[in-house]
Amino acid sequence: MHVDVILRSKGSAVYTIEEKFQLAETASLLMEKRIGAAVVLDEAGSVCGVLSERDIVHALAKEGQAALAKPVMDYMTSNVVTCRLADTINHCMDLMTDRRIRHLPVVEEGHLKGIISIGDLVKWRIAETEMEAKAMRDYIASG
């Protein structure tokens, strides 16, 4: 199973923010949209970071309420790990595990195509495993 299949099913909508947005604005967006992260775009519209709930918690722990008035570029994860539409679920799970991240922007030829979460991958991996088990049971029962 590949990333493109996941995006076709769940949709490719991505909530993005500009790197100049205040942390408080972004926290409100995450809460309102019930999402765990937003992709940060630079002035040219390219992915330059990801700001997650975890980043906000770290900012508040470090600087207190004053952090809320500062731009997200001060706290975002700027070394963004991305995946491509043709990447497999297992490859993406390995990336997330190795890097200890929960969200992967999907980028093709410099353009943001969507975002997947560890929850998306687990859901699809379970479905894939259940299909394989059913196929095996059907094969054994027919033989």
BASE-343375 format. One record per residue: x, y, z of N, C-alpha, C, O in turn. Coordinates in nm, 2 decimals, always signed. Example, Ala and Ser with C-alpha at 12.3 -4.5 7.8 and 13.67 -1.06 7.14 Angstrom:
# residues 2
(marnu (+1.32; -0.57; +0.78); (+1.23; -0.45; +0.78); (+1.32; -0.33; +0.78); (+1.42; -0.33; +0.85))
(marnu (+1.28; -0.22; +0.71); (+1.37; -0.11; +0.71); (+1.29; +0.00; +0.79); (+1.34; +0.11; +0.80))
***
This chain:
# residues 143
(marnu (+0.08; -0.12; +0.00); (+0.00; +0.00; +0.00); (+0.09; +0.12; +0.00); (+0.19; +0.13; +0.07))
(marnu (+0.05; +0.22; -0.07); (+0.12; +0.35; -0.09); (+0.05; +0.47; -0.04); (-0.07; +0.46; -0.02))
(marnu (+0.12; +0.57; -0.02); (+0.07; +0.70; +0.04); (-0.04; +0.75; -0.05); (-0.14; +0.81; +0.01))
(marnu (-0.03; +0.74; -0.18); (-0.13; +0.80; -0.26); (-0.27; +0.74; -0.24); (-0.37; +0.81; -0.25))
(marnu (-0.28; +0.61; -0.20); (-0.40; +0.54; -0.17); (-0.46; +0.60; -0.04); (-0.58; +0.62; -0.04))
(marnu (-0.38; +0.63; +0.05); (-0.43; +0.69; +0.18); (-0.49; +0.83; +0.15); (-0.59; +0.86; +0.20))
(marnu (-0.42; +0.91; +0.08); (-0.46; +1.04; +0.05); (-0.59; +1.04; -0.04); (-0.68; +1.13; -0.02))
(marnu (-0.60; +0.95; -0.13); (-0.73; +0.94; -0.20); (-0.85; +0.91; -0.11); (-0.96; +0.95; -0.14))
(marnu (-0.82; +0.83; -0.01); (-0.93; +0.79; +0.08); (-0.96; +0.90; +0.18); (-1.08; +0.94; +0.20))
(marnu (-0.86; +0.95; +0.25); (-0.88; +1.05; +0.35); (-0.89; +1.19; +0.30); (-0.94; +1.28; +0.37))
(marnu (-0.84; +1.22; +0.18); (-0.84; +1.35; +0.13); (-0.71; +1.41; +0.14); (-0.62; +1.37; +0.22))
(marnu (-0.68; +1.52; +0.07); (-0.55; +1.58; +0.06); (-0.55; +1.72; +0.13); (-0.45; +1.79; +0.11))
(marnu (-0.66; +1.75; +0.20); (-0.66; +1.88; +0.26); (-0.55; +1.89; +0.37); (-0.53; +1.80; +0.45))
(marnu (-0.48; +2.00; +0.37); (-0.38; +2.03; +0.47); (-0.40; +2.17; +0.52); (-0.41; +2.27; +0.44))
(marnu (-0.39; +2.18; +0.65); (-0.40; +2.32; +0.71); (-0.26; +2.37; +0.71); (-0.17; +2.31; +0.78))
(marnu (-0.24; +2.48; +0.65); (-0.11; +2.54; +0.64); (-0.11; +2.68; +0.71); (-0.22; +2.74; +0.72))
(marnu (+0.00; +2.72; +0.76); (+0.02; +2.85; +0.82); (+0.15; +2.92; +0.76); (+0.23; +2.85; +0.71))
(marnu (+0.15; +3.05; +0.78); (+0.27; +3.12; +0.74); (+0.37; +3.12; +0.86); (+0.32; +3.12; +0.97))
(marnu (+0.50; +3.13; +0.83); (+0.60; +3.12; +0.93); (+0.59; +3.25; +1.03); (+0.64; +3.24; +1.14))
(marnu (+0.52; +3.35; +0.98); (+0.50; +3.47; +1.07); (+0.39; +3.46; +1.16); (+0.37; +3.55; +1.25))
(marnu (+0.30; +3.36; +1.14); (+0.18; +3.35; +1.23); (+0.23; +3.34; +1.38); (+0.33; +3.29; +1.41))
(marnu (+0.15; +3.40; +1.47); (+0.18; +3.39; +1.61); (+0.15; +3.25; +1.66); (+0.06; +3.18; +1.60))
(marnu (+0.22; +3.21; +1.76); (+0.19; +3.08; +1.82); (+0.05; +3.06; +1.87); (-0.01; +2.96; +1.85))
(marnu (-0.01; +3.17; +1.93); (-0.14; +3.16; +1.98); (-0.24; +3.14; +1.86); (-0.34; +3.06; +1.88))
(marnu (-0.22; +3.20; +1.75); (-0.31; +3.18; +1.63); (-0.31; +3.04; +1.59); (-0.41; +2.98; +1.56))
(marnu (-0.19; +2.98; +1.59); (-0.17; +2.84; +1.54); (-0.23; +2.75; +1.64); (-0.30; +2.65; +1.60))
(marnu (-0.22; +2.77; +1.77); (-0.28; +2.69; +1.87); (-0.43; +2.69; +1.86); (-0.49; +2.58; +1.87))
(marnu (-0.49; +2.80; +1.83); (-0.63; +2.81; +1.81); (-0.67; +2.73; +1.68); (-0.78; +2.66; +1.69))
(marnu (-0.60; +2.74; +1.58); (-0.63; +2.67; +1.46); (-0.62; +2.52; +1.48); (-0.72; +2.44; +1.44))
(marnu (-0.52; +2.47; +1.55); (-0.51; +2.33; +1.58); (-0.63; +2.28; +1.66); (-0.69; +2.17; +1.64))
(marnu (-0.67; +2.36; +1.76); (-0.79; +2.32; +1.84); (-0.92; +2.32; +1.76); (-0.99; +2.23; +1.76))
(marnu (-0.94; +2.43; +1.68); (-1.06; +2.45; +1.61); (-1.07; +2.33; +1.50); (-1.18; +2.28; +1.49))
(marnu (-0.97; +2.30; +1.44); (-0.97; +2.20; +1.33); (-0.95; +2.06; +1.38); (-0.96; +1.96; +1.31))
(marnu (-0.92; +2.05; +1.51); (-0.90; +1.92; +1.58); (-0.79; +1.84; +1.51); (-0.80; +1.72; +1.47))
(marnu (-0.67; +1.90; +1.49); (-0.56; +1.84; +1.42); (-0.44; +1.86; +1.52); (-0.44; +1.94; +1.61))
(marnu (-0.34; +1.78; +1.49); (-0.22; +1.77; +1.58); (-0.10; +1.86; +1.53); (-0.01; +1.88; +1.60))
(marnu (-0.11; +1.90; +1.40); (+0.00; +1.97; +1.34); (-0.04; +2.05; +1.22); (-0.14; +2.02; +1.16))
(marnu (+0.03; +2.16; +1.19); (+0.01; +2.24; +1.07); (+0.14; +2.25; +1.00); (+0.24; +2.26; +1.06))
(marnu (+0.13; +2.25; +0.87); (+0.25; +2.27; +0.78); (+0.28; +2.42; +0.77); (+0.18; +2.49; +0.74))
(marnu (+0.40; +2.45; +0.79); (+0.44; +2.60; +0.78); (+0.50; +2.62; +0.64); (+0.59; +2.55; +0.59))
(marnu (+0.45; +2.73; +0.57); (+0.49; +2.76; +0.44); (+0.57; +2.89; +0.44); (+0.54; +2.98; +0.52))
(marnu (+0.67; +2.90; +0.36); (+0.75; +3.03; +0.35); (+0.68; +3.12; +0.26); (+0.57; +3.09; +0.20))
(marnu (+0.73; +3.24; +0.23); (+0.67; +3.34; +0.14); (+0.65; +3.29; +0.00); (+0.56; +3.33; -0.07))
(marnu (+0.73; +3.19; -0.04); (+0.72; +3.14; -0.18); (+0.62; +3.02; -0.18); (+0.59; +2.97; -0.29))
(marnu (+0.56; +2.98; -0.07); (+0.47; +2.88; -0.06); (+0.53; +2.74; -0.05); (+0.46; +2.64; -0.07))
(marnu (+0.66; +2.73; -0.02); (+0.73; +2.60; +0.00); (+0.72; +2.56; +0.14); (+0.72; +2.65; +0.23))
(marnu (+0.72; +2.43; +0.17); (+0.72; +2.38; +0.30); (+0.85; +2.42; +0.37); (+0.96; +2.38; +0.32))
(marnu (+0.85; +2.48; +0.48); (+0.97; +2.52; +0.56); (+0.96; +2.47; +0.70); (+1.06; +2.49; +0.77))
(marnu (+0.85; +2.41; +0.74); (+0.84; +2.36; +0.88); (+0.71; +2.29; +0.91); (+0.62; +2.29; +0.82))
(marnu (+0.71; +2.24; +1.03); (+0.59; +2.18; +1.08); (+0.58; +2.22; +1.22); (+0.67; +2.22; +1.30))
(marnu (+0.46; +2.27; +1.26); (+0.44; +2.31; +1.40); (+0.33; +2.21; +1.46); (+0.22; +2.21; +1.41))
(marnu (+0.37; +2.14; +1.56); (+0.28; +2.04; +1.62); (+0.24; +2.09; +1.76); (+0.30; +2.18; +1.82))
(marnu (+0.15; +2.02; +1.82); (+0.11; +2.04; +1.96); (+0.23; +2.03; +2.05); (+0.24; +2.10; +2.15))
(marnu (+0.31; +1.93; +2.02); (+0.43; +1.91; +2.10); (+0.52; +2.03; +2.10); (+0.58; +2.07; +2.20))
(marnu (+0.54; +2.09; +1.98); (+0.62; +2.22; +1.97); (+0.56; +2.33; +2.06); (+0.64; +2.40; +2.12))
(marnu (+0.43; +2.34; +2.06); (+0.37; +2.44; +2.14); (+0.39; +2.42; +2.29); (+0.42; +2.51; +2.36))
(marnu (+0.38; +2.30; +2.33); (+0.40; +2.26; +2.47); (+0.54; +2.29; +2.51); (+0.57; +2.35; +2.62))
(marnu (+0.64; +2.26; +2.43); (+0.78; +2.29; +2.46); (+0.80; +2.44; +2.47); (+0.87; +2.49; +2.55))
(marnu (+0.74; +2.52; +2.38); (+0.75; +2.66; +2.38); (+0.70; +2.72; +2.51); (+0.76; +2.81; +2.57))
(marnu (+0.58; +2.67; +2.55); (+0.52; +2.72; +2.67); (+0.60; +2.69; +2.80); (+0.62; +2.76; +2.89))
(marnu (+0.65; +2.57; +2.80); (+0.74; +2.52; +2.91); (+0.86; +2.60; +2.92); (+0.91; +2.63; +3.03))
(marnu (+0.92; +2.64; +2.80); (+1.04; +2.71; +2.80); (+1.03; +2.86; +2.83); (+1.10; +2.92; +2.91))
(marnu (+0.92; +2.92; +2.77); (+0.91; +3.07; +2.78); (+0.78; +3.12; +2.84); (+0.76; +3.24; +2.85))
(marnu (+0.69; +3.03; +2.88); (+0.57; +3.07; +2.94); (+0.47; +3.14; +2.84); (+0.49; +3.12; +2.72))
(marnu (+0.38; +3.22; +2.89); (+0.28; +3.28; +2.81); (+0.34; +3.37; +2.70); (+0.28; +3.40; +2.60))
(marnu (+0.46; +3.43; +2.73); (+0.52; +3.52; +2.63); (+0.54; +3.45; +2.49); (+0.54; +3.52; +2.39))
(marnu (+0.56; +3.32; +2.49); (+0.58; +3.25; +2.37); (+0.46; +3.26; +2.27); (+0.48; +3.26; +2.15))
(marnu (+0.34; +3.28; +2.33); (+0.22; +3.28; +2.24); (+0.22; +3.40; +2.15); (+0.15; +3.39; +2.04))
(marnu (+0.29; +3.51; +2.18); (+0.29; +3.62; +2.09); (+0.40; +3.62; +1.99); (+0.41; +3.71; +1.90))
(marnu (+0.49; +3.52; +1.99); (+0.60; +3.51; +1.90); (+0.56; +3.43; +1.78); (+0.46; +3.35; +1.78))
(marnu (+0.64; +3.45; +1.67); (+0.61; +3.37; +1.54); (+0.64; +3.22; +1.55); (+0.73; +3.18; +1.62))
(marnu (+0.56; +3.15; +1.47); (+0.58; +3.00; +1.48); (+0.72; +2.96; +1.43); (+0.77; +2.86; +1.47))
(marnu (+0.78; +3.05; +1.35); (+0.92; +3.01; +1.30); (+1.02; +3.00; +1.41); (+1.12; +2.93; +1.39))
(marnu (+0.99; +3.06; +1.53); (+1.08; +3.04; +1.64); (+1.07; +2.91; +1.71); (+1.16; +2.87; +1.78))
(marnu (+0.96; +2.83; +1.68); (+0.94; +2.71; +1.75); (+0.91; +2.58; +1.66); (+0.91; +2.47; +1.71))
(marnu (+0.89; +2.61; +1.53); (+0.85; +2.50; +1.44); (+0.97; +2.40; +1.43); (+1.09; +2.44; +1.45))
(marnu (+0.94; +2.28; +1.38); (+1.04; +2.19; +1.34); (+1.08; +2.23; +1.20); (+0.99; +2.22; +1.11))
(marnu (+1.20; +2.27; +1.18); (+1.24; +2.33; +1.05); (+1.31; +2.22; +0.96); (+1.31; +2.24; +0.84))
(marnu (+1.36; +2.12; +1.02); (+1.43; +2.01; +0.94); (+1.32; +1.91; +0.91); (+1.31; +1.81; +0.97))
(marnu (+1.23; +1.95; +0.81); (+1.11; +1.87; +0.78); (+1.14; +1.74; +0.71); (+1.21; +1.74; +0.60))
(marnu (+1.09; +1.63; +0.76); (+1.10; +1.50; +0.70); (+0.97; +1.49; +0.62); (+0.86; +1.51; +0.67))
(marnu (+0.98; +1.46; +0.49); (+0.86; +1.44; +0.41); (+0.86; +1.30; +0.34); (+0.96; +1.23; +0.35))
(marnu (+0.75; +1.27; +0.28); (+0.74; +1.15; +0.20); (+0.68; +1.18; +0.07); (+0.64; +1.30; +0.04))
(marnu (+0.67; +1.08; -0.02); (+0.62; +1.10; -0.15); (+0.50; +1.01; -0.17); (+0.48; +0.92; -0.09))
(marnu (+0.42; +1.04; -0.27); (+0.30; +0.96; -0.30); (+0.33; +0.82; -0.32); (+0.24; +0.73; -0.29))
(marnu (+0.44; +0.78; -0.38); (+0.48; +0.64; -0.41); (+0.54; +0.57; -0.29); (+0.56; +0.45; -0.31))
(marnu (+0.57; +0.64; -0.18); (+0.63; +0.57; -0.07); (+0.53; +0.47; -0.01); (+0.41; +0.49; -0.01))
(marnu (+0.58; +0.36; +0.05); (+0.50; +0.26; +0.11); (+0.46; +0.30; +0.25); (+0.53; +0.38; +0.31))
(marnu (+0.36; +0.23; +0.30); (+0.32; +0.25; +0.44); (+0.44; +0.21; +0.54); (+0.47; +0.28; +0.63))
(marnu (+0.50; +0.10; +0.51); (+0.61; +0.05; +0.59); (+0.73; +0.15; +0.59); (+0.79; +0.18; +0.69))
(marnu (+0.76; +0.21; +0.47); (+0.87; +0.31; +0.47); (+0.84; +0.43; +0.55); (+0.92; +0.48; +0.63))
(marnu (+0.71; +0.47; +0.54); (+0.67; +0.59; +0.62); (+0.67; +0.56; +0.77); (+0.71; +0.65; +0.85))
(marnu (+0.62; +0.44; +0.81); (+0.63; +0.41; +0.95); (+0.77; +0.40; +1.00); (+0.80; +0.44; +1.11))
(marnu (+0.86; +0.35; +0.92); (+1.00; +0.34; +0.96); (+1.06; +0.49; +0.98); (+1.13; +0.51; +1.08))
(marnu (+1.02; +0.58; +0.89); (+1.07; +0.72; +0.90); (+1.02; +0.78; +1.03); (+1.09; +0.84; +1.10))
(marnu (+0.89; +0.76; +1.06); (+0.83; +0.82; +1.17); (+0.89; +0.76; +1.30); (+0.91; +0.83; +1.40))
(marnu (+0.91; +0.63; +1.30); (+0.97; +0.57; +1.42); (+1.11; +0.62; +1.44); (+1.15; +0.65; +1.55))
(marnu (+1.19; +0.62; +1.34); (+1.33; +0.66; +1.35); (+1.35; +0.80; +1.39); (+1.43; +0.84; +1.47))
(marnu (+1.26; +0.89; +1.34); (+1.27; +1.03; +1.37); (+1.18; +1.08; +1.48); (+1.19; +1.20; +1.52))
(marnu (+1.10; +0.99; +1.54); (+1.01; +1.02; +1.65); (+0.92; +1.13; +1.62); (+0.91; +1.23; +1.69))
(marnu (+0.85; +1.12; +1.50); (+0.76; +1.22; +1.46); (+0.62; +1.15; +1.43); (+0.61; +1.03; +1.41))
(marnu (+0.52; +1.23; +1.43); (+0.38; +1.18; +1.41); (+0.31; +1.23; +1.28); (+0.20; +1.18; +1.25))
(marnu (+0.38; +1.32; +1.21); (+0.32; +1.37; +1.09); (+0.42; +1.38; +0.98); (+0.54; +1.42; +1.00))
(marnu (+0.38; +1.35; +0.86); (+0.47; +1.35; +0.74); (+0.39; +1.43; +0.63); (+0.29; +1.38; +0.58))
(marnu (+0.44; +1.55; +0.60); (+0.39; +1.61; +0.48); (+0.43; +1.53; +0.35); (+0.53; +1.47; +0.35))
(marnu (+0.33; +1.53; +0.26); (+0.36; +1.46; +0.13); (+0.39; +1.56; +0.03); (+0.31; +1.65; +0.00))
(marnu (+0.51; +1.55; -0.03); (+0.56; +1.65; -0.12); (+0.60; +1.58; -0.25); (+0.68; +1.48; -0.25))
(marnu (+0.56; +1.63; -0.36); (+0.60; +1.59; -0.49); (+0.65; +1.71; -0.57); (+0.57; +1.80; -0.59))
(marnu (+0.77; +1.70; -0.63); (+0.83; +1.80; -0.71); (+0.81; +1.94; -0.65); (+0.78; +2.04; -0.72))
(marnu (+0.83; +1.95; -0.52); (+0.83; +2.07; -0.44); (+0.69; +2.12; -0.41); (+0.68; +2.23; -0.35))
(marnu (+0.59; +2.05; -0.44); (+0.45; +2.09; -0.41); (+0.39; +2.00; -0.30); (+0.40; +1.88; -0.30))
(marnu (+0.33; +2.07; -0.20); (+0.26; +2.00; -0.09); (+0.14; +1.93; -0.15); (+0.05; +1.99; -0.21))
(marnu (+0.13; +1.80; -0.13); (+0.01; +1.72; -0.18); (-0.08; +1.67; -0.07); (-0.19; +1.63; -0.10))
(marnu (-0.04; +1.67; +0.05); (-0.12; +1.63; +0.16); (-0.03; +1.61; +0.29); (+0.09; +1.64; +0.29))
(marnu (-0.09; +1.55; +0.39); (-0.02; +1.51; +0.51); (-0.07; +1.38; +0.56); (-0.20; +1.36; +0.56))
(marnu (+0.01; +1.30; +0.61); (-0.03; +1.17; +0.68); (+0.02; +1.17; +0.82); (+0.12; +1.23; +0.85))
(marnu (-0.06; +1.10; +0.90); (-0.02; +1.09; +1.04); (+0.01; +0.94; +1.08); (-0.02; +0.86; +1.00))
(marnu (+0.07; +0.92; +1.19); (+0.09; +0.78; +1.23); (-0.04; +0.71; +1.25); (-0.04; +0.59; +1.22))
(marnu (-0.14; +0.78; +1.29); (-0.28; +0.71; +1.30); (-0.33; +0.67; +1.16); (-0.39; +0.56; +1.15))
(marnu (-0.31; +0.75; +1.06); (-0.35; +0.71; +0.92); (-0.27; +0.58; +0.88); (-0.34; +0.49; +0.83))
(marnu (-0.14; +0.57; +0.91); (-0.06; +0.46; +0.87); (-0.10; +0.33; +0.95); (-0.11; +0.22; +0.89))
(marnu (-0.13; +0.35; +1.08); (-0.17; +0.23; +1.16); (-0.30; +0.18; +1.11); (-0.32; +0.06; +1.10))
(marnu (-0.40; +0.27; +1.08); (-0.53; +0.23; +1.03); (-0.51; +0.15; +0.90); (-0.58; +0.04; +0.89))
(marnu (-0.43; +0.20; +0.81); (-0.42; +0.13; +0.68); (-0.34; +0.00; +0.69); (-0.37; -0.10; +0.63))
(marnu (-0.24; +0.00; +0.78); (-0.16; -0.13; +0.80); (-0.25; -0.24; +0.86); (-0.24; -0.35; +0.83))
(marnu (-0.34; -0.20; +0.96); (-0.43; -0.30; +1.02); (-0.52; -0.35; +0.91); (-0.55; -0.47; +0.90))
(marnu (-0.58; -0.26; +0.83); (-0.67; -0.31; +0.72); (-0.60; -0.40; +0.63); (-0.66; -0.50; +0.58))
(marnu (-0.48; -0.37; +0.59); (-0.40; -0.45; +0.50); (-0.37; -0.59; +0.56); (-0.38; -0.69; +0.49))
(marnu (-0.34; -0.59; +0.69); (-0.31; -0.72; +0.76); (-0.44; -0.80; +0.76); (-0.43; -0.93; +0.74))
(marnu (-0.55; -0.74; +0.79); (-0.68; -0.81; +0.79); (-0.72; -0.87; +0.66); (-0.77; -0.98; +0.65))
(marnu (-0.69; -0.80; +0.55); (-0.71; -0.85; +0.41); (-0.63; -0.97; +0.38); (-0.67; -1.07; +0.33))
(marnu (-0.50; -0.96; +0.42); (-0.41; -1.07; +0.40); (-0.45; -1.20; +0.48); (-0.45; -1.31; +0.43))
(marnu (-0.49; -1.18; +0.60); (-0.54; -1.29; +0.69); (-0.67; -1.35; +0.63); (-0.68; -1.47; +0.62))
(marnu (-0.76; -1.27; +0.58); (-0.88; -1.32; +0.52); (-0.85; -1.40; +0.39); (-0.90; -1.51; +0.37))
(marnu (-0.76; -1.35; +0.31); (-0.72; -1.42; +0.19); (-0.65; -1.55; +0.22); (-0.68; -1.65; +0.15))
(marnu (-0.57; -1.55; +0.32); (-0.51; -1.68; +0.37); (-0.61; -1.78; +0.42); (-0.61; -1.90; +0.38))
(marnu (-0.71; -1.73; +0.50); (-0.82; -1.82; +0.54); (-0.90; -1.88; +0.43); (-0.93; -1.99; +0.42))
(marnu (-0.93; -1.79; +0.33); (-1.01; -1.83; +0.21); (-0.93; -1.93; +0.13); (-0.99; -2.03; +0.08))
(marnu (-0.80; -1.91; +0.12); (-0.72; -2.01; +0.04); (-0.71; -2.14; +0.11); (-0.73; -2.24; +0.04))
(marnu (-0.70; -2.14; +0.24); (-0.69; -2.27; +0.32); (-0.82; -2.34; +0.31); (-0.83; -2.46; +0.30))
(marnu (-0.93; -2.26; +0.33); (-1.07; -2.32; +0.33); (-1.10; -2.38; +0.19); (-1.18; -2.48; +0.18))
(marnu (-1.05; -2.33; +0.08); (-1.08; -2.37; -0.05); (-1.00; -2.49; -0.09); (-1.03; -2.56; -0.19))
(marnu (-0.89; -2.52; -0.02); (-0.80; -2.62; -0.06); (-0.81; -2.75; -0.01); (-0.73; -2.84; -0.05))
***
